[in-house]
Amino acid sequence: MNITVEKSKPLKGTIEIPADKSITHRAFMFSALTKGKVKVSNFSKGADCISTLNIIKQLGCNIDFCNDKELIIDSSVALKAPSEILDCGNSGTTTRLMAGILAGQSFNSILKGDMSLSKRPMKRVIAPLELMGAKIKHNDYKLPLEIIGSPLKGINYNSPLASAQVKSCLLLAGLYADGETIFSEPYKSRNHTELMFEYMGADIKTDGNTITIKKSQLYPVDIITVCGDISSAAFFMAAALIVPDSDIMIKNVGINETRSGIIDVFKSMGGNIEIINERLVSNEKVADIRVKYSKLKAVVIEGSIIPRLIDEIPVIAVAASQAEGTTIIKNAQDLRNKEADRITAVQTELSKLGADIQETPDGFIINGKSELQGNCEIECYHDHRIAMSAYIAGLICKKPIKINEFQWVNISFPEFLGLVSKLIS
């Protein structure tokens, strides 16, 4: 699906952002481990999360849809060997977290993915799982993965990178491992797994950037209500900041401190952002966010804040193109290991539009206040976040742009275009 984006009038109004993808993945998987029934409310309908839901069904869980916003996962029967290969689609989260769950089972399984996912690195989870006793056959540390269920033992693992997927994989394996599993990371990555484990009764302790888990059982809770996805909200925040005279309210957004780096950065750039009605929902911080058009200034983004906004960097780059001064983004080399090499992709496509952006090994140098021209075709590299970031840039281009293969947005955010239309109409 190819689409055309034209310069926008001001964005006005209120939207409720779709459910958080990261939390939905975990709600589905963790409910599958409880040996009971759990209601999941306001779950993500993106293709990645549906991949996770399909896999837990293949592992023996019964899924009962109450309506289009709620379902019940019944895991009363223990997980069983799948009769077919487990297809993770385009979802790295599904692959890496399921590897942790499946490594300690009493049966064998195979994980596969689409062409894009099959190119992504899996050594970061395979290597520590093998230290725990896992047996995994792989294609040069890439998919497909044949996981031979094996007894696991706890390890003390110092991760070289801050990664919620690696951390979650090992903590899930730790539920089945003898002894303690201790995971340390250089910076604190998103902690949805730790919060949901606490909510569901796991034997887990957190001390700074170190998490310890003992072999334990997750218990069913009455309901897990998934908040709105701040990574999805980021596109609308950026749009409101750079489209003149915009003023929007985004309801029910998760503002977990390990994910809210985007708010901190936009505020430091001079963004007019107000956090309203803070509350706790299923052990996660949630709030409403009001964003108004602002004259932005350049900042340096580096170090410990990077894991708190890694997925939002492509759209931050769009906003930075409109900021006064030179924005520098460092320590984001893991962007090269996403659905696409997001550093090269962002530099290539924003340059087409007229942005003054230079690629570095671990980020960007962006000279701001560029007048984006448009009148070109943009590629999205099979990457939903590149596609949506390009769309936001298109809202301020002098001439229309064409984005090819925009259907990749459905991976995480099938509601995207509808919500944009609501704010522009």
Secondary structure, 3 states (H helix, E strand, C coil): CCEEECCCCCCEEEEECCECHHHHHHHHHHHCCCCCEEEEECCCCCHHHHHHHHHHHHCCCEEEECCCCEEEEECCCCCCCCCCCEECCCCHHHHHHHHHHHHCCCCEEEEECCCCHHHCCCHHHHHHHHHCCCEEECCCCCCCEEEECCCEECCEEECCCCCHHHHHHHHHHHCCEECEEEEECCCCCCCHHHHHHHHCCCCEEEECCEEEEECCCCCCCCEEECCECHHHHHHHHHHHHHCCCCEEEEEEEECCCCCCHHHHHHHHCCCEEEEEEEEEECCEEEEEEEEECCCCECCEECHHHHHHCHHHHHHHHHHHCCCECEEEECCCHHHHHCCCCHHHHHHHHHHHHCCEEEEECCEEEEECCCCCCCCCEECCCCCHHHHHHHHHHHCCCCCCEEECCHHHHHHCCCCHHHHHHHHHC
